[in-house]
Amino acid sequence: MEWQRKTGVGAVLGVLGGIFVVVGPVLGLTELGRPWSFLVGFVVGVITGLGAVLTVSGLLDRRRESL
């Protein structure tokens, strides 16, 4: 994957994960039944983490190309 796509997709996933972290408790996602709240939290964490990893990887690839 090219660095532009990595950075773009990573930024979008990071923003979506951040929005869910902020808005999730307001919408009551933390008050779901026991297994569902865990699954929602896990998925939000994976999305946010994947976004961060893709963004950093894209930025590192860009830096390697410029050297």
C-alpha positions, 0 to 999 in steps of 0.5 A: 500500500502506498504511503498516501493511502496508509496515512489517509486510511489511518487518519480516518480510522483514528478519527472514527475511533476517537469519535466513538470513544468520546460519543460512546458513553453519551449514547449509552454504549457502555451500558449494554449487556456484559458481552456486548459492551466488551465487544463494542469496546474491543472493536473501537480499540482495534479500529483506533489502534489500527488507525494509529499504526497505519498513520505512523507507518505511512509517515515513516514510508514517506520519510524513507522515500524522501531520504 
